Every structure is written in structure tokens, then in C-alpha cells.
Amino acid sequence: MNDGQPWPLVTLRQIHSDLIHCVADPPPHQLVGDGLVTDQPGLLLAVQTADCLPVILVDAKRRAVGVFHAGWRGTVKRIVEKGVGEMRRWFGSLPRDLKAGIGPGIHSCCYEVGPEVGERFHSQFAYAAELFRESKESEPIRERYPLLFLTARAPGHSELPKRIFLDLVEANRRQLIAAGVAARSISASPLCTCCRTDLLFSYRAAKGPTGRLMGVAGIRPASR
């Protein structure tokens, strides 16, 4: 199949969902969702990211692959956990046989989120507290001239808000482990998209439109 020809590339119109499609042939129209799985050799499955995580699952025993787009919304909807389930449903993949790769994305050093994100995670995951760190806002001017920030409220100073940072990589790693993937079979890129704009695209660092990274997986046709 596809001897000497480029492999078809299957992409998605991504919507930060938990929708996963099983594909055996290039679809006539672009699919809508955030995950793709196949056991068909000669197809390339792809997700595009620019801070969100690309997550790739591989089952070498049953020759099947999956690719998933995991931002915080997809993560709180358990897209990679559902991806493990979809590979089992379609291909008979056992979680213990899967290998997972988490590609470059925004890391906890840079991924500041609002309290509503924390609330969503706490409503879904018993270990949510381990996915966040808090940092008190630091303002040099406030520290140097505290009298400028006096208020009428006790104890006399307005409190600086706490900043909340999400470890999206750990959130997806824990989700994969909960789904039965062995911790030793999960690898994650150490690169933060927001830190390494010399190499990677980051929507947050660019503060608006930017390019996209592509996470791609495929299955080589069996040798004759």
C-alpha cells in the first residue's frame, strides 16, 4: 500500500473536546474533534498544538496508534483516558501494552490559569491538588512603597492575589497511569513551548496568532 507514494495526512478541526475518531481511510471532509486512532498502515494522523499537549499512543503488538490534542479543557474531559479506552474498543489494545509520548507544550513554569480552571480539575480528579502550585504576586513597586497601597480594610494592606499554575504534563501523565498505562511506558518532552520560542510556537508567548506544531503518528505497512 502506498508504495513510493506520500502517505495521506488526516487532521482535525480541533475544538478542545473529548471527541475521538477511528479512521481507516482519509475522510472526504475534515473531521471535527481532538483525537484520532487507526490500525490502518500507510496513514498519518496529526494534531496541531501551540501550548496544548500532543499525546501519542502506540500499541506495537496490535499495530495501532492514536494522537490526541490535550489542552486544559480536553484534559479535564479526560481525552487521553478515553483515547486508551477507544484503542481497546476498536483494536483490542491492552493499556499495559501501550507506549505514550507527550510532546512539547506549556509547562507549569509558565501555565498560569484562573481559579475556575482549578475548580474544574478539583471536581474531576482526586489528585487535583498535586497538579497546581500557587505563587503570591510580586510587585517591586508595592514592596518598595507600601504606603501607596494602604486601604481602609484591616489589617491595613490589600492582599496581593495568588497566582495559580497548572502542570498540564503531569495531569496527562497521571491520567494515562489511571487508565492502566505503565509509568515506565510514558515519556514526556522537557521542552516548554512558552520558554522555548526559539524552537517552538506558543500562543501564550505570542499573545495572539502564531504558528502550530504538528504531532504525527503512522504505521508502516508490514514488510513482504
Sequence and secondary structure as in RCSB ss.txt:
>XXXX:A:sequence
MNDGQPWPLVTLRQIHSDLIHCVADPPPHQLVGDGLVTDQPGLLLAVQTADCLPVILVDAKRRAVGVFHAGWRGT
VKRIVEKGVGEMRRWFGSLPRDLKAGIGPGIHSCCYEVGPEVGERFHSQFAYAAELFRESKESEPIRERYPLLFL
TARAPGHSELPKRIFLDLVEANRRQLIAAGVAARSISASPLCTCCRTDLLFSYRAAKGPTGRLMGVAGIRPASR
>XXXX:A:secstr
  TTS   EE EE  SS  EEE SS  SS EESSEEEE  TT EEEEEESSSEEEEEEETTTTEEEEEEE HHHH
HTTHHHHHHHHHHHHH   GGGEEEEE SB  TTT EE HHHHHHHHHH TTGGGGEEEEE   HHHHH GGGGB
 SSTTSB    EEEEE HHHHHHHHHHHTT  GGGEEE   BTTT TTTS  HHHHTS    EEEEEE      
